[in-house]
Amino acid sequence: MTVRVRCAEAADEPAWERFVQQCPQATFFHRFGWKRVLEGALRHRCHFLLAEENGAVVGVLPLAEVRSRLFGYKLAGLPFCVYGGIASAHEQAAGVLRREAEALAVRLGVDALELRNCASSDSGWPVKELYYTFRKPITADNDANLKAIPNRQRAMIRKGIQEGLEGEEVEGTQRLYRVYAESVRNLGTPVFSRRYLDALRAEFAGDCRVLMIRQGDEDVAGVMSFYFRNEVLPYYGGSIARARSIRGCNHFMYWDLMRRSAEEGVTLYDFGRSKRDTGPFDFKKNWGFQPQPLPYEYFLVNSDQVPDVNPSNPKYRLLVNAWQRLPLPVANLLGPPLARSLG
């Protein structure tokens, strides 16, 4: 049968979601709700490509445009998401989706089309070998999960417990945003608007949850996590500056999330994406997680080179250093318009 590709409409959501839930290549970031989040909270135009064969969904490719005077114009699958690319039932569907994405990128006149793949393809497109992900099975036995963490990191978790740290799952994003905004400012990165985090919570409900870490009555760290099938992925997290003096604060936060998730029946802990040769990369590797490359690939349209928009790029070092020195209220005011263009 012939595979046909078209832009998905609202009425296609149930069939799209059923496909995503059962397709091995699909991730949380292939869910249809991202269309509403990106268009509503960040005002990015989406193109969610749907492949059909004999009336049945056989592939999906969620894409969104990101325009920026500073960083250029791209079509990405999917911006603000660490995984993406084509999820398909077979190679024919994947090929048709890829060709339609190429044609769309040319029609739009973007600099480049970016697919955030979890696995290599035979497209022949240029690949950025920068990002790695860290994924590991966990069991219902938290003693076993703890023993699977190397001794030094396990000792840091215990120090966090000795410091009196406690985890608390909360409903809203207000407490998380206070911690997260300070954390990303300290890293020299513009912060999203709280509206974006609220949109994620409203859209994905129980599959998007917030865990706060307290010492006494003070929030010192927090993380928003995504749940998909049998996996948990800590995603937007951070800690306040004072947390640096609290032994094992970040270790305790990620352990408390792992512990809670295991007790709920989650069987895979996804530590998320990090750039190689960075502190977060080493942190996750030292927990006993093996880095797995993320072969992001690019179809170049009006650009002659693969985009390199990340804080490690020396081109942006002065901006990063200046942002770290901004007063927090100023950073929170100026950050959201810039953050929405980073993608």
RASULRA-V163133 format. One record per backbone hydrogen bond with DSSP energy under -0.5 kcal/mol. NH is the residue of the N-H (numbers start at 0). CO is the residue of the C=O. Records with the same first field share a line. If there is no record, write none. Layout:
BEGIN
NH = CO, CO
END
This chain:
BEGIN
3 = 1, 51
5 = 49
7 = 47
11 = 8
12 = 9
15 = 11
16 = 12
17 = 13
18 = 14
19 = 15
20 = 16
21 = 17, 18
22 = 18
25 = 22
29 = 26
30 = 27
33 = 30
34 = 31
35 = 31
36 = 32
37 = 33
38 = 34
39 = 35
40 = 36
41 = 36, 37
43 = 37
46 = 62
48 = 46, 60
49 = 5
50 = 58
51 = 3
52 = 55
53 = 1
55 = 52
57 = 50
58 = 50
59 = 86
60 = 48
62 = 46
63 = 75
64 = 44
65 = 73
67 = 71
71 = 67
73 = 65
74 = 111
75 = 63
76 = 113
78 = 75
79 = 342
80 = 77
83 = 115
84 = 76
86 = 59
88 = 57
89 = 57
93 = 89
94 = 90
95 = 91
96 = 92
97 = 93
98 = 94
99 = 95
100 = 96
101 = 97
102 = 98
103 = 99
104 = 100
105 = 101
106 = 102
107 = 103
108 = 104
109 = 104
110 = 72
111 = 72
112 = 298
113 = 74
114 = 296
115 = 76, 113
116 = 114
125 = 297
127 = 295
128 = 126
129 = 127
131 = 273
132 = 291
133 = 271
134 = 289
135 = 268
137 = 266
141 = 139
144 = 140
145 = 141
146 = 142
147 = 143
148 = 145
153 = 149
154 = 150
155 = 151
156 = 152
157 = 153
158 = 154
159 = 155
160 = 156
161 = 157
162 = 158
163 = 160
164 = 159
165 = 213
167 = 211
169 = 209
176 = 172
177 = 173
178 = 174
179 = 175
180 = 176
181 = 177
182 = 178
183 = 179
184 = 180
185 = 181
186 = 182
187 = 183, 184
188 = 183
195 = 192
196 = 192
197 = 193
198 = 194
199 = 195
200 = 196
201 = 197
202 = 198
203 = 199
204 = 200
206 = 203
207 = 204
208 = 224
209 = 169
210 = 222
211 = 167
212 = 220
213 = 165, 211
214 = 217
215 = 163
217 = 214
219 = 212, 217
220 = 212
221 = 237
222 = 210
223 = 235
224 = 208, 222
225 = 232
226 = 206
227 = 230
230 = 227
231 = 267
232 = 225
233 = 269
234 = 223
235 = 223
236 = 234
237 = 221
239 = 219
242 = 239
243 = 240
244 = 241
245 = 242
246 = 244
248 = 245
251 = 247
252 = 248
253 = 249
254 = 250
255 = 251
256 = 252
257 = 253
258 = 254
259 = 255
260 = 256
261 = 257
262 = 258
263 = 259, 260
264 = 261
265 = 260
266 = 229
267 = 229
268 = 135
269 = 231, 267
270 = 133, 268
271 = 133
273 = 131
275 = 129
277 = 274
281 = 277
282 = 278
283 = 279
284 = 280
285 = 281
286 = 283
287 = 284
288 = 283
291 = 132
293 = 130
294 = 292
295 = 127, 293
296 = 114
297 = 125
298 = 112
299 = 297
300 = 110
301 = 109, 110
302 = 110
309 = 307
312 = 309
315 = 312
316 = 313
319 = 315
320 = 316
321 = 317
322 = 318
323 = 319
324 = 320, 321
325 = 322
329 = 326
330 = 326
331 = 327
332 = 328
333 = 329
334 = 330
335 = 331
337 = 333, 334
338 = 334
339 = 335
340 = 337
341 = 338
342 = 338
END
